[in-house]
Amino acid sequence: MSDPDSTGLARGLTNYGDPDFSLYLRRSFAKSMGYSRELLARPIVGIANSASGFNNCHRDFPQLIDAVKRGVLAAGGLPLDFPTISLGEVFLHPTSMMFRNLMSIDVEEMIRAQPMDAVVLVGGCDKTVPAQLMGATSAGVPAVQLVAGPMMPTSYRGERLGACTDCRRFWARYRAGEVSTDEIEDIESNLATTAGTCAVMGTASTMAALAETLGMTVPGSAAIPAVHADRLRAGEASGTLAVALAAKGPRPSEIVTEKSIENTLRVLLAIGGSTNAIIHLTAIAGRAGVRVSLARLNELSDTTPVLVDLKPTGQHYMSDLYAAGGIGALLRELKPLLHLDCLTVTGETLGERLAAEQDYVDRSVIRSLDDPFQPHGGLVALFGTLAPNGAILKRSAADPKLFESVGRAVVFDSLEDLSRRIDDPALDVTPQDFLVLQNAGPKSGAAMPEAGYLPIPLKLARAGVKDMVRISDARMSGTAFGTIVLHVSPEAAVGGPLALVKNGDRIRLSVEKRRIDLMVDDAELARRRAVLVARAPAPARGYAKLYLDHVLQAEDGCDFDFLRQAC
Ligand code: FES
């Protein structure tokens, strides 16, 4: 056995039954890469590299990782990068969400199995940062998160375009017949034109902001555009910081606490952030034994205004947020609502960090607490007979006229059923109906896709209908907008009440009361339950089997049951 207190190259020796031989052999093989004995004696900083030819958002990682290495070397460490799984959002079938936990296992195990005293986690695209933070929290090695940074918006025929709120806006107009086939092809080439993550407050930008709030990044780095020289400087600073972390920590489990998670919930609400972040934060917190309560989310939502005017809720892009003062300016504004004694990766508390910062802020992008963009938080949790364990609505991106309404259910029992019938001219649907999608949750076989943004039926879209109440156990892209109830739990595939909804049932939505109720009497529901056929598939092998056997519901972050710490 190797010495558990060993550092550098001597950490976690390969087991040959003779530790001295193991170290001698490891040094020898490391020297085959051209390193001197002096360099091999330094603290080792691992760099978890999630670049991939299947991930456009990470396309400039080679340059960014060079900057990290520069910082590590200058601070007296030895940088060694290693590849991990990469999750390019639009390249994965059935969804990137299915593989988030797999990536977290990869990150955790490779941090633990290889000899590193600290690690820089380089990620960005939606699921990569949650996976890295989950893995690093479980691995217990000091870690600093470095994000890719957002793409720049593009100028196109007199307006700014950026992935991916504008992708959806133009696609909706194309479906409605307002944009031609030639023009949509032109727009396709102009939506995502630089390296980096989606340019709006989607899931990737939200997770970057939350990683900084949590205290896991170099201060001020979350919103730096991918192509800005400051992004490379943030890479260098992350490498330098990792060498300091190697000597004295703190470890992620000292940073991910009940208070710091509550701070991240505040910021999530204040930025009108992605609904996906609730699931990811719950999973990250769960790795540290911290529980995220949806009831507490509602309390925070009532007392946290939306301060940031960014798409999809508002009008600006992430590069504007950076120029306006970045996440630091937002945190300073939220100071009275935050726990300032939370430890950050620099060793300072959040309060110490904010006290040391300059006070520039552009009020057209980051509003003050006295003059918020919206008076209440961006997200609310709903409970009721349709969602006993909760559901989520992004009210900041929804139509308030629909918040207190009763609608007739128009039900689709699967994604296939949805795509087959949604545009059928004979579909019995009116703008006042509630569209309901079943069997798109974590255990459905579809792996909880971002399908909760059900398209408006073509005949209604062409008549000018822009929003309807839509309900599902699926997720929604952080870049989407609409009156959309998501993450309904328990999901339909495990027999949740959502599975019992039939065409023509009445459903009541009350955002004010935080309720979503199926208005069908208990006796009828019992009759339906007695003949309900189980829909959860049972694959025989491989990761799909591991996933379906162990994935938890949305309120537990869709983590695997054997990876969470008891909360
Ligand atoms: Fe990678 Fe949007 S596709 S962040």
Residues whose N, C-alpha, C, O or C-beta is under 5 A from the ligand:
A	BS01	FES	C57 E89 C125 D126 T197 C198 A204
